[in-house]
Amino acid sequence: MRYLLPSLVLVALAAMLMLRGYVHSEILADHRVRPPAATDEVPRHILEGGPVIDARGSEAARSIDIPDRKLVLTFDDGPDPEWTPKVLDELKRYNAHGVFFVTGTMASRYPELVKRMVDEGHEIGLHTFNHPDLSYQTRSRIDWELTQNQLALAGAAGIRSSLFRPPYSSFADAMDNKSWPVTQYIGSRGYITVLDSLDSEDWKRPGVDAIIKGVTPKGHEGSIVLMHDSGGDRSQTVEALGRYLPEMRKRGFTFANLTEALGAPSAHTPVTGVELWKGKAWVAAVALSDNLTGVLVAGLAVIGFLVISRFGLMLVLSFAHARKVRRRDFRWGPEVTEPVTVLVPAYNERECIANTVNSLMVSDHPIEVIVIDDGSTDGTADIVEALWLPNVHVVRQHNGGKPAALNNGIAHAGHDIVVMMDGDTVFEPSTVRELVQPFGDPRVGAVAGNAKVGNRDTLIGAWQHIEYVMGFNLDRRMYDVLGCMPTIPGAIGAFRRQALDRVGGMSDDTLAEDTDITMAMHRDGWRVVYAERARAWTEAPESVQQLWSQRYRWSYGTMQAIWKHRRALVERGPSGRFGRVGLPLVSLFMVLAPLLAPLIDVFLVYGLVFGPTQKTVGAWLGVLLVQAVCAAYAFRLDRERMTHLISLPLQQILYRQLMYVVLLQSWITALTGGRLRWQKLRRTGVVEAPGSIPGRAARDAERRPVA
C-alpha cells in the first residue's frame, strides 16, 4: 500500500486537473467560427420561415413562428455565478418566464443555478458542452457535445431537454449549406432547433437604450429574443430587462417559455435511475475538481511565499553567519586541544571502513578511534584489526542498530568530547580540530560539521552535491543563527559527553537518531552550532533505489522526531523556545513545504498543455532563477566550482518529484501506523582517504578542497 497509495494520489490529482481543464474549455475546446456559405441547399421555407425548426421524424422539416403578442426571452452561454442570479431576479420580479440555453461546462460548474431556473418555471435548452461551431465537427463530436450537455442537466436538475440552439447561430435566413446539415442531424437526434427573431447584441455592450431598441418587436409580432446571461459583463443586460419587461407588458405582450408560447408539451423530461445517478456523480466530480484546483492554487500561493521567504531568510542569515565566523578575531572560546574520541558505528562496511579509519590517522588533532562493529557479517571488524593502527579499538556487538552501537561506543569513550561519523565517510586532516573548536564555548553541547558528497560524478551524485552544499551552507547557517539547528548529521558531528549523558544518550525511538538527539539537546538548553571548516566526504547513494531507501528513512525519521518532541510546543524555558521556533520551522521547511513544492511543476505541465504557456514558463523560470541564485551563493560560500549547477534545472524537474513521492510515502507510512527498520545501503568504497578526490583518484586531485 505504501507504493500503491502515492501512485493513486498522483493519478487522482492528474485526473482532477484534466477534468478541471475539460469543464473550463481548456481541453478539446474549438474556437473556430465558419464564415457564411452559400444557401442554395437550404429549403426556401426554412430561410423565409420562423425561428423554430422542427426536423424530427421522417417528414420534411417544419418552420414555426411565435404567435402574436408572445415574447420568448432566451439567454445564452450561462449559467454565470454573477449575472444569471440577477437575470433570474428580474424575471421573477415581473413574473416572466424564459428559456436558458446553457453550456455543459457552465451547468456542470454551477448546477444550483440550473436547478433554480427549473424550480422557477423557466425552460432549459442545450447549447452544447464546449460551445464549438458544429459545422466544423464530426457527427461523433456532435453526439458527444449533446450527450455531455444532457449529463450536466441530469446532474444539476434531474431533467433532459429537447430544445437546442447551435453556438454562433443567428436568424433563420442566416442558415447556409454548412449549418443546415447540422440542423437536420440534430433533428434526427430528437431535438428542436431554436434560433432567434430579435438580437440584443448585448455582448457588444452597446448601451441599455440600444439593447432595448434591438429587442423591441414591430407591432404585435411574436418573437424570440436573444440575450446573454454569461460571457462577460452583463450589467447592461440586467438593467435593460428592468425597463424592457414592464414596457412590453404595457404594450400587451406576455413573456413565456417556448413550449408555453407554442401551446406544446414541456421540453423537459425527468431523468431517473442510472442516468440520474450518472449525472449526479458527474456534477459531484466537477465540484471536487474545482475545489481541489482551488486548494492547489492556494497551496501554490503558499508554497511560492514559503519558497521566496525561506530563500530570502537563508540568504540574509547565512551571510550574517559567514561574516561572523570568518572574522579574523572570531573565536568560539579558548582553543580546544585536548584529545577526543571518534566513534565509527559500522555494519557491513568492508568496502569503506579502511578508507574511513585511515583518514583519521592523518588527523592533526589527538584522537582515539573506536569502531563499533554492529554484528557485521562481511568481516568489517577483521579488516580494521588487520590494519594494526595505533589508538584504534574495535568493539564487537550483536546487531542492535546504529543507536545501540553509538551508545556502546560512548560507554567505551575515554574523552569528554565525542565525535561521531559514518563508516562510509572520510575526514580531512583538519576536520576533527575544526569540529571541536566550538566546545571552547561552555554553552555548546553539539556541533554539526560540513558533509560533502564524494561521488558527485554521476547525475544523481551531482544533484545530491547541490542539495548538500545548499543544505549545509544556507540551511544550517540559518538554523545556527536562529538557535534551532534541527540535525547533527550522522556523517560528521561532535557532542559534549556531559550533554549526551543528560539527555540519555542516543535513542532508538525514531529512525532519525541524529535528529532526535539534536532536538533533545536543544530542549535541555544546550547550544547546537555549525562548523563550516570541518569537512567530511561521504558516499551518497548512486542509484534511485538506494536514494529512495535513504530519503524514505530520513523523512519518516524526521516526522517521528517531530512527533516525539511535540510537547516542547507548550513547555517553558529552552525547550519551549525550541518548540515554538525550531519545531515549526522544521515542520514547515522539511516536511510540509517539500510536500507542496511539486505543485510548481504540476502547474507548469498544466500551463504548458492548456495555457497560458508564456506566463507559466515565465513563472517557473522565475522560481528557478531564485533557486539558482541561492545555489550559486551557497557554492561561493563553500568555495565549490559552479560547473555542477548546470544540472540544477533537471534537478528541479526530476529530483524534486522523486523526493516528493518519497515524502508522500513517508506521510502514508506515518498515517497508517507502519514502521521501518534501519536500512543498510549498498556501498562501493569510492570515497578515498584525504589527498585524492573520492572516486576520481589522482587525476582530479587538484580539485580536492583541503584546508
C-alpha positions in Angstrom: 0.0 0.0 0.0 2.9 2.4 0.6 3.8 2.1 -3.1 0.2 2.0 -4.4 -1.2 4.9 -2.5 1.3 7.5 -3.7 0.6 6.3 -7.3 -3.1 6.6 -6.7 -2.7 10.1 -5.3 -0.8 11.2 -8.3 -3.2 9.6 -10.8 -6.2 11.2 -8.9 -4.5 14.6 -9.0 -3.9 14.3 -12.7 -7.5 13.2 -13.3 -8.9 16.1 -11.3 -6.8 18.6 -13.2 -7.8 17.1 -16.5 -11.4 17.3 -15.6 -11.0 20.8 -14.5 -9.4 21.7 -17.8 -12.2 19.9 -19.6 -15.1 21.8 -17.9 -13.3 25.1 -18.2 -13.0 24.6 -22.0 -9.2 24.3 -21.8 -9.2 20.8 -23.2 -11.0 19.9 -26.5 -12.1 23.5 -27.0 -12.6 24.6 -30.6 -13.0 28.3 -31.1 -13.1 28.3 -34.9 -16.1 30.1 -36.5 -17.0 29.3 -40.1 -17.7 32.3 -42.4 -21.0 32.5 -44.2 -21.5 30.0 -47.0 -24.0 29.6 -49.9 -27.7 28.9 -49.1 -28.8 27.1 -52.3 -29.2 23.7 -50.5 -31.4 25.1 -47.7 -35.2 24.8 -48.3 -36.8 28.2 -49.1 -39.5 27.8 -46.4 -36.7 27.4 -43.8 -34.9 30.6 -44.9 -38.1 32.6 -45.0 -39.8 30.9 -42.0 -39.9 31.3 -38.3 -37.1 31.0 -35.7 -38.1 27.4 -34.6 -37.1 24.5 -36.8 -38.5 21.0 -36.2 -36.6 18.5 -38.2 -37.6 15.5 -36.2 -39.0 12.4 -37.8 -39.0 11.3 -41.4 -41.2 14.2 -42.7 -39.8 17.4 -44.1 -38.5 19.9 -41.6 -41.1 22.4 -40.4 -40.6 26.1 -39.7 -42.6 27.5 -36.7 -43.4 31.1 -35.9 -44.2 32.5 -32.5 -47.8 33.7 -32.0 -48.5 37.4 -31.8 -48.2 39.2 -28.5 -45.9 36.4 -27.3 -42.2 37.1 -26.4 -39.8 34.3 -25.6 -36.8 35.6 -23.8 -33.8 33.4 -24.3 -30.4 33.7 -22.6 -27.2 32.0 -24.0 -23.9 30.7 -22.6 -24.8 30.5 -18.9 -25.3 29.9 -16.1 -22.9 32.6 -14.7 -22.5 32.8 -10.9 -22.6 36.7 -11.0 -25.1 37.6 -13.8 -27.5 34.7 -14.0 -28.9 35.2 -10.5 -29.5 38.9 -11.3 -31.3 38.0 -14.6 -33.4 35.5 -12.7 -34.3 38.1 -10.1 -35.5 40.5 -12.8 -37.6 37.8 -14.4 -39.1 36.8 -11.0 -39.8 40.4 -10.2 -42.1 40.7 -13.2 -43.3 37.1 -13.2 -41.8 36.4 -16.6 -40.6 33.0 -17.9 -37.8 32.4 -20.4 -35.5 29.8 -21.9 -31.9 29.4 -20.8 -29.6 27.8 -23.3 -26.9 26.5 -21.1 -23.5 25.1 -22.0 -22.5 21.9 -20.3 -19.3 23.4 -18.9 -21.2 26.1 -17.0 -24.0 23.9 -16.0 -21.6 21.4 -14.6 -19.9 24.1 -12.5 -23.0 25.9 -11.3 -25.7 23.2 -11.0 -27.6 25.1 -8.3 -28.4 27.9 -10.8 -29.8 25.3 -13.3 -31.9 23.9 -10.5 -33.2 27.4 -9.7 -34.2 28.0 -13.3 -36.3 24.8 -13.4 -37.8 25.5 -10.0 -38.9 29.0 -11.0 -40.6 27.7 -14.2 -38.1 28.5 -16.9 -37.2 26.2 -19.6 -33.7 24.8 -20.2 -32.2 24.3 -23.7 -28.9 22.8 -24.8 -26.1 25.0 -26.2 -23.5 22.2 -26.5 -20.9 21.3 -23.9 -17.9 23.3 -25.1 -19.6 25.9 -27.4 -17.9 24.8 -30.7 -19.1 25.7 -34.2 -20.8 22.4 -35.0 -20.4 22.9 -38.8 -16.7 22.1 -38.2 -17.4 19.0 -36.1 -17.9 15.3 -37.0 -21.2 13.6 -36.1 -19.5 11.7 -33.2 -18.3 15.0 -31.8 -21.8 16.5 -32.1 -23.2 13.4 -30.3 -20.6 13.8 -27.6 -21.4 17.5 -27.2 -25.2 16.7 -26.8 -24.6 13.7 -24.5 -22.3 15.6 -22.2 -24.7 18.6 -22.1 -27.6 16.3 -21.1 -25.4 14.6 -18.5 -24.8 18.0 -16.9 -28.6 18.8 -16.9 -29.4 15.4 -15.4 -26.9 16.0 -12.6 -28.0 19.6 -12.0 -31.8 19.4 -12.2 -32.7 15.8 -12.9 -34.1 16.6 -16.4 -33.4 16.1 -20.1 -34.4 18.8 -22.7 -35.4 18.6 -26.3 -34.5 22.2 -27.1 -31.3 23.1 -28.8 -29.6 26.2 -30.0 -26.4 26.0 -32.1 -23.5 28.1 -31.0 -22.8 31.2 -33.2 -26.3 30.9 -34.7 -28.5 33.8 -35.8 -31.8 34.2 -37.6 -33.4 31.6 -39.8 -32.4 33.4 -43.0 -28.7 33.0 -42.0 -28.9 29.2 -42.4 -26.5 28.1 -45.0 -25.2 24.9 -46.7 -22.8 24.2 -43.8 -25.2 24.7 -40.9 -28.3 23.2 -42.5 -26.9 19.6 -42.5 -26.1 20.0 -38.8 -29.7 21.2 -38.1 -31.0 18.1 -39.9 -28.8 15.8 -38.0 -29.8 17.5 -34.7 -33.4 17.0 -35.6 -32.8 13.3 -36.3 -31.5 13.0 -32.7 -34.8 14.3 -31.4 -34.1 18.0 -30.9 -36.0 21.1 -31.9 -33.6 23.9 -33.1 -34.4 27.3 -31.6 -32.9 30.3 -33.4 -34.0 33.9 -32.7 -36.0 36.8 -34.2 -34.6 39.7 -32.3 -30.9 40.0 -31.3 -30.0 42.4 -28.5 -26.3 42.2 -29.4 -25.7 42.8 -25.7 -22.3 41.0 -26.0 -21.1 44.2 -27.6 -22.2 46.3 -24.6 -23.8 48.9 -26.9 -25.7 50.6 -24.0 -29.1 49.9 -22.4 -31.1 52.0 -25.0 -29.5 50.2 -27.9 -30.2 46.8 -26.3 -33.9 47.7 -25.7 -34.2 49.0 -29.3 -32.7 45.8 -30.7 -35.2 43.6 -29.0 -38.4 45.7 -29.4 -40.8 43.9 -31.9 -42.7 45.7 -34.7 -46.3 45.9 -33.9 -47.6 42.9 -32.0 -45.4 40.3 -33.8 -44.4 37.3 -31.6 -40.6 36.9 -31.3 -37.8 35.0 -29.8 -35.4 37.5 -28.1 -31.7 36.7 -27.8 -29.8 37.9 -24.8 -26.8 36.6 -22.8 -26.5 35.9 -19.1 -22.8 34.9 -19.3 -19.7 35.5 -21.2 -18.7 38.8 -19.7 -20.1 41.9 -18.0 -23.9 41.7 -18.4 -24.8 44.7 -16.2 -26.4 46.4 -19.3 -28.5 43.3 -20.0 -29.8 43.3 -16.4 -30.6 47.0 -16.5 -32.3 46.7 -19.8 -34.5 43.9 -18.5 -35.7 46.2 -15.7 -37.0 48.6 -18.3 -37.9 46.2 -21.1 -40.2 43.8 -19.2 -42.7 46.4 -17.9 -42.7 48.4 -21.2 -43.6 45.3 -23.2 -46.2 44.4 -20.7 -47.9 47.8 -21.2 -47.9 47.1 -24.9 -49.9 43.9 -24.3 -47.1 41.3 -24.6 -46.7 38.3 -22.4 -43.4 36.6 -21.6 -43.4 32.8 -21.7 -41.1 29.9 -22.2 -41.1 28.4 -25.6 -43.5 25.5 -25.1 -45.9 27.8 -23.3 -45.9 30.2 -26.2 -46.5 27.4 -28.7 -49.0 25.5 -26.6 -46.8 22.4 -26.7 -45.8 19.9 -24.1 -42.9 20.8 -21.8 -39.5 20.3 -23.3 -38.3 18.8 -20.0 -38.3 15.1 -19.3 -37.5 13.8 -15.8 -34.4 11.6 -15.6 -34.4 8.6 -13.2 -32.4 5.6 -12.4 -28.8 5.1 -13.6 -28.9 8.2 -15.8 -29.8 10.4 -12.9 -27.0 9.0 -10.7 -24.5 9.3 -13.5 -25.4 13.0 -13.8 -25.1 13.5 -10.1 -21.8 11.7 -10.0 -20.6 13.9 -12.8 -21.6 17.2 -11.1 -20.0 16.0 -7.9 -16.8 15.1 -9.7 -16.7 18.5 -11.3 -17.3 20.2 -7.9 -14.5 18.2 -6.4 -12.1 19.0 -9.3 -12.9 22.7 -9.0 -12.5 22.7 -5.2 -9.3 20.7 -5.4 -7.9 23.1 -8.0 -8.8 25.9 -5.7 -6.9 24.3 -2.9 -4.0 23.6 -5.2 -3.9 27.2 -6.3 -3.9 28.3 -2.7 -1.2 25.8 -2.0 0.8 27.1 -4.9 0.5 30.6 -3.5 1.5 29.3 0.0 4.5 27.4 -1.4 5.6 30.3 -3.5 5.5 32.5 -0.5 7.3 29.9 1.6 10.0 29.3 -1.1 10.7 33.0 -1.5 10.6 33.7 2.2 12.9 30.8 3.0 15.4 31.7 0.3 15.4 35.3 1.5 15.8 34.3 5.1 18.6 31.9 4.2 20.5 34.4 2.2 20.3 37.1 4.9 21.1 34.8 7.8 23.8 32.7 6.0 25.5 36.0 5.1 25.4 37.1 8.7 26.7 33.8 9.9 29.5 33.6 7.4 30.5 37.2 8.1 30.6 36.5 11.9 32.6 33.2 11.9 35.0 34.4 9.2 36.2 37.5 11.0 39.9 37.3 11.8 39.3 37.9 15.5 36.4 35.4 15.8 36.9 32.7 18.5 34.5 30.3 20.0 36.5 30.5 23.2 39.8 29.1 24.4 41.3 26.8 21.8 40.4 23.1 22.3 43.5 21.0 22.3 42.6 18.0 24.5 42.2 14.6 22.8 38.7 13.5 21.7 37.1 10.1 20.9 35.9 9.4 17.4 33.1 6.8 17.2 32.6 4.9 13.9 29.5 2.7 14.0 29.8 0.1 11.2 27.6 -2.6 9.8 28.9 -4.5 6.8 31.2 -1.6 5.7 34.1 -3.7 4.3 34.2 -1.6 1.1 34.7 1.7 3.0 36.0 1.0 6.5 39.7 1.0 5.7 39.5 4.4 3.9 37.5 5.8 6.8 39.9 4.7 9.5 43.0 5.6 7.5 41.7 9.1 7.0 41.5 9.5 10.8 45.1 8.5 11.2 46.4 11.7 9.5 44.3 13.9 11.8 46.2 16.9 13.1 44.2 16.7 16.4 44.9 14.0 19.1 42.2 11.3 18.9 41.3 7.8 19.9 39.2 5.8 17.4 36.5 3.3 18.4 35.0 1.2 15.6 31.8 -0.4 16.9 31.0 -3.4 14.7 27.3 -3.9 14.9 27.1 -7.6 14.1 28.7 -7.3 10.6 28.7 -10.5 8.5 31.3 -9.3 6.0 34.4 -9.1 8.2 34.3 -5.4 8.8 35.9 -5.7 12.3 38.6 -8.1 11.0 39.6 -5.5 8.3 40.1 -2.8 11.0 42.0 -5.1 13.3 44.3 -6.2 10.4 45.3 -2.6 9.9 47.2 -2.6 13.2 46.7 1.2 13.7 47.6 3.0 17.0 44.7 4.3 19.1 42.2 2.4 17.0 40.0 0.0 19.0 37.3 -2.4 17.8 34.2 -3.1 19.9 32.1 -6.0 18.6 28.4 -6.4 19.5 25.4 -8.3 18.3 23.4 -6.5 15.7 21.3 -3.9 17.6 21.1 -0.9 15.3 23.0 2.3 15.0 21.7 4.0 18.2 22.8 0.9 20.3 26.2 0.9 18.5 26.8 4.6 19.3 25.7 4.2 23.0 28.1 1.3 23.3 30.9 3.5 21.8 30.0 6.3 24.2 30.4 3.8 27.1 33.9 2.9 25.9 34.9 6.5 25.1 37.9 7.8 27.1 37.4 11.5 26.5 34.9 14.2 27.3 34.3 15.2 23.6 32.9 12.5 21.3 33.0 12.8 17.5 30.6 10.6 15.5 31.0 9.7 11.9 29.6 7.1 9.5 31.6 4.1 8.3 31.4 5.3 4.6 32.9 8.7 5.4 36.4 10.1 5.3 37.8 13.1 7.2 40.4 15.7 6.1 43.4 16.1 8.4 42.0 19.3 9.9 38.4 18.1 10.3 38.5 16.9 13.9 40.3 20.0 15.0 37.9 22.4 13.3 34.9 20.3 14.5 35.7 20.5 18.2 36.7 24.2 18.5 33.2 25.4 19.2 33.4 23.5 22.5 35.6 26.4 23.7 32.1 27.9 24.5 30.8 26.0 27.5 27.2 26.5 26.3 27.8 24.4 23.2 26.6 20.8 23.6 26.9 19.7 20.0 28.5 20.7 16.7 27.4 19.9 13.1 30.2 19.6 10.5 30.1 20.2 6.8 29.3 16.9 5.0 30.1 16.8 1.3 29.3 14.4 -1.5 32.4 12.5 -2.6 30.9 10.5 -5.5 29.5 13.5 -7.4 30.4 12.4 -10.9 27.1 10.8 -11.7 23.9 12.8 -12.4 22.3 11.6 -9.1 25.5 12.4 -7.3 25.6 15.9 -8.8 22.0 16.5 -7.7 22.9 15.4 -4.2 26.0 17.5 -4.3 23.9 20.6 -5.0 21.5 19.6 -2.2 24.3 19.1 0.3 26.1 22.4 -0.5 22.8 24.3 -0.2 21.7 22.5 2.9 25.0 22.9 4.8 25.9 26.4 3.7 22.4 28.0 3.7 20.0 26.0 5.9 22.4 25.1 8.7 23.8 28.6 8.8 20.3 29.9 9.1 19.3 27.5 11.8 22.5 28.3 13.7 21.7 32.0 13.8 18.1 31.2 14.9 19.4 28.8 17.5 17.4 25.8 16.4 19.7 23.5 14.4 17.5 20.5 13.6 20.1 17.8 12.9 23.6 16.9 13.7 24.5 14.8 10.6 25.5 11.2 11.2 28.4 11.7 8.8 30.1 14.3 10.9 29.0 15.6 14.3 30.6 16.1 17.8 29.0 16.1 21.2 29.9 17.1 24.7 29.7 13.8 26.7 28.1 15.6 29.6 25.3 16.8 27.3 24.8 13.2 25.9 24.6 11.9 29.5 22.0 14.5 30.5 19.6 13.6 27.6 20.0 9.9 28.0 22.3 9.2 25.0 21.2 8.0 21.6 17.6 6.8 21.3 16.2 4.2 19.1 12.7 5.7 19.3 13.0 7.0 15.8 14.8 6.2 12.5 16.5 9.6 12.6 18.5 9.2 15.8 20.7 12.2 14.8 17.6 14.5 14.5 16.2 13.0 17.7 19.4 13.7 19.8 19.7 17.2 18.4 16.2 18.1 19.4 16.8 16.7 22.8 20.0 18.8 23.1 18.0 22.0 22.3 15.3 21.1 24.8 18.0 20.5 27.5 19.3 24.1 27.0 22.5 23.3 25.0 23.6 25.4 22.0 24.0 23.4 18.8 26.2 25.2 16.2 27.7 24.7 12.7 31.4 24.4 12.0 31.9 25.2 8.3 35.6 24.2 8.0 35.1 20.8 9.5 34.6 18.9 6.2 33.7 15.2 5.8 33.4 13.4 2.5 30.6 10.8 2.3 29.4 8.3 -0.2 26.0 9.3 -1.4 23.6 6.7 -2.9 24.4 6.0 -6.6 21.0 4.6 -7.7 17.4 5.7 -7.5 16.5 2.7 -5.3 19.3 3.4 -2.8 18.5 7.1 -2.7 14.8 6.3 -2.2 15.6 4.0 0.7 17.8 6.6 2.4 15.4 9.5 2.0 12.4 7.4 2.9 14.2 6.6 6.2 15.3 10.2 6.8 11.8 11.7 6.0 10.0 9.2 8.2 12.5 9.5 11.0 12.2 13.3 10.9 8.4 13.0 11.3 8.9 10.6 14.2 11.3 13.0 15.9 9.0 16.0 15.5 6.1 13.9 17.0 8.3 12.7 19.8 9.3 16.2 20.8 5.9 17.8 20.3 5.5 18.6 24.0 8.2 21.3 23.5 5.4 23.4 21.9 3.8 24.0 25.3 6.8 23.8 27.6 8.7 26.7 29.1 12.4 27.6 29.0 14.8 26.4 26.4 12.5 23.5 25.5 9.6 25.9 24.8 11.8 28.2 22.8 12.9 25.4 20.6 9.3 24.1 20.4 7.8 27.4 19.3 10.7 28.3 16.9 12.5 25.2 15.9 9.7 22.7 15.6 7.5 24.9 13.4 10.4 25.8 11.1 11.5 22.1 10.8 7.9 21.0 10.2 7.3 23.8 7.6 10.6 23.6 5.7 11.5 19.9 6.0 8.1 18.2 5.9 5.2 20.4 4.6 7.0 22.7 2.1 8.7 19.8 0.2 5.3 18.1 0.0 3.8 21.1 -1.7 6.8 22.0 -3.8 5.8 19.8 -6.7 2.7 21.9 -7.2 5.0 24.3 -9.1 5.8 21.5 -11.6 2.2 20.3 -11.7 1.0 23.7 -12.8 4.0 24.0 -15.1 2.8 20.9 -17.0 -0.8 22.1 -16.8 0.1 25.5 -18.1 2.2 24.2 -20.9 -0.6 21.9 -22.1 -3.6 24.1 -21.5 -2.1 27.6 -21.2 -1.3 30.4 -20.7 2.1 28.9 -21.8 4.2 32.1 -21.7 3.1 33.2 -18.3 3.6 29.6 -17.0 7.1 29.3 -18.4 8.0 32.8 -17.1 6.8 32.0 -13.6 8.6 28.7 -13.5 11.8 30.3 -14.8 11.5 32.9 -12.1 11.4 30.3 -9.4 14.3 28.5 -11.0 16.3 31.8 -11.1 15.7 32.4 -7.4 16.9 28.9 -6.7 19.9 29.3 -9.0 20.9 32.5 -7.2 20.8 30.8 -3.8 22.6 27.7 -5.1 25.4 29.9 -6.6 25.7 31.8 -3.3 26.0 28.5 -1.4 28.6 27.3 -3.8 30.6 30.5 -3.4 30.4 30.3 0.4 31.8 26.7 0.2 34.4 27.6 -2.5 32.9 25.0 -4.8 33.1 25.1 -8.6 29.9 26.2 -10.3 30.0 23.6 -13.0 27.7 21.2 -11.2 24.9 23.8 -11.2 24.4 23.0 -14.9 22.2 20.1 -13.7 20.1 22.4 -11.5 17.1 22.7 -13.9 17.0 19.0 -14.4 17.2 18.5 -10.7 14.1 20.7 -10.2 12.2 18.7 -12.7 13.2 15.1 -11.8 14.9 15.0 -8.4 12.2 17.1 -6.7 9.5 14.7 -7.9 11.4 11.7 -6.5 11.7 13.5 -3.2 8.0 14.4 -3.3 7.0 10.7 -3.8 9.3 9.7 -1.0 7.9 12.2 1.4 4.3 11.3 0.4 5.2 7.7 1.1 6.6 8.7 4.5 3.4 10.5 5.3 1.3 7.5 4.3 3.5 5.2 6.4 3.1 7.5 9.4 -0.7 7.9 9.0 -1.2 4.1 8.5 1.0 3.3 11.5 3.7 1.5 9.5 7.2 1.0 10.8 10.6 1.0 9.2 13.8 -0.6 10.3 17.3 0.8 10.0 18.1 0.1 6.4 21.6 -0.7 5.1 22.6 1.0 1.9 25.0 -0.7 -0.6 28.4 0.9 -0.6 31.1 0.8 -3.2 34.1 2.3 -1.3 34.8 5.0 -3.9 35.4 7.7 -1.3 39.2 7.6 -0.7 41.5 8.9 2.0 42.5 12.6 2.0 44.8 13.5 -0.7 42.7 12.3 -3.6 39.3 13.2 -4.9 36.7 10.5 -4.0 36.1 8.2 -6.9 38.4 10.1 -9.3 41.8 9.2 -7.8 44.8 11.2 -8.6 43.9 12.6 -12.0 41.5 15.1 -10.4 43.4 15.6 -7.2 43.8 19.3 -7.7 40.0 19.7 -7.2 40.1 18.3 -3.6 39.4 21.2 -1.2 41.9 20.6 1.6 42.1 23.1 4.5 
